[in-house]
């Protein structure tokens, strides 16, 4: 199943909020966004829309020799060759007009 836009039309899924204000993101959405249990999300309201976005890594910028580098301030996902390959493949799929099921 494809989620996104086709010919400028958004494909959406309807979910229900419970009495405590909780919602469950459907499995297909979690998989496509690569969200794992325990993932943190930023939530904001923009022009009447509620947006969820995976929380960005917290970094500080420091000088190493002659260059400035960003260094994580919290532990995060280890950068592996497999992750680099997966990311490159995802970018290639999107640039070729396909979609990435991950």
C-alpha positions in Angstrom: 0.0 0.0 0.0 1.3 3.5 -0.9 1.0 6.4 1.5 1.9 9.9 0.2 0.7 11.7 -2.9 -0.3 10.4 -6.3 -1.0 13.1 -8.9 -1.2 15.7 -6.1 -3.8 13.7 -4.1 -3.0 12.7 -0.5 -3.7 9.1 0.5 -4.6 9.1 4.2 -5.5 6.7 6.9 -8.1 7.5 9.5 -7.2 6.7 13.1 -9.2 7.3 16.4 -8.0 9.1 19.5 -9.0 7.4 22.8 -10.4 9.2 25.8 -6.9 9.7 27.2 -5.8 11.5 24.0 -3.7 8.6 22.7 -3.5 7.5 19.1 -1.9 4.4 17.6 0.1 4.9 14.4 -0.8 2.1 12.0 1.9 -0.6 11.4 2.3 0.4 7.8 3.0 4.0 8.7 5.5 3.0 11.5 7.3 0.7 9.0 7.4 3.3 6.3 8.8 5.9 8.7 11.2 3.3 10.2 9.8 4.0 13.7 10.8 1.5 16.4 9.2 1.0 19.8 10.4 3.8 22.2 11.1 6.3 19.3 10.5 9.9 20.4 8.5 12.2 18.2 8.2 16.0 18.1 4.6 17.2 17.8 3.4 20.6 16.6 0.4 22.3 15.1 0.9 24.2 11.9 -2.0 25.9 10.1 -4.5 23.7 11.9 -2.6 20.5 11.1 -1.1 18.2 13.7 2.4 17.1 12.5 4.5 14.3 14.0 8.2 14.1 13.2 11.0 11.8 14.6 13.0 13.8 17.1 16.3 15.0 15.6 19.5 14.0 17.2 20.8 16.5 19.7 24.3 17.7 18.7 26.9 20.3 19.7 29.3 21.8 17.3 33.0 21.7 18.2 36.2 22.5 16.4 38.5 19.5 15.6 41.7 20.8 14.1 40.8 23.1 11.2 37.2 21.9 10.8 33.9 22.2 12.7 32.1 18.9 13.5 28.7 18.0 14.9 28.9 15.7 17.9 26.0 13.9 19.5 25.1 14.9 23.0 23.1 11.7 23.6 23.6 8.1 22.5 22.1 7.3 19.1 21.8 4.7 16.4 25.3 3.6 15.4 26.2 4.4 11.8 27.0 1.2 10.0 27.7 0.4 6.4 24.4 -1.4 6.2 22.6 1.7 7.3 24.4 3.8 4.8 23.6 1.3 2.0 19.9 1.2 3.1 19.7 5.0 3.1 21.3 5.3 -0.3 19.0 2.8 -1.8 16.0 4.6 -0.3 17.2 7.9 -1.9 17.7 6.2 -5.2 14.3 4.7 -5.2 12.6 8.1 -4.5 14.7 9.9 -7.1 13.7 7.3 -9.8 10.0 7.9 -9.0 9.6 4.6 -7.1 8.7 4.4 -3.5 10.6 2.8 -0.7 8.6 0.4 1.4 10.7 0.9 4.5 
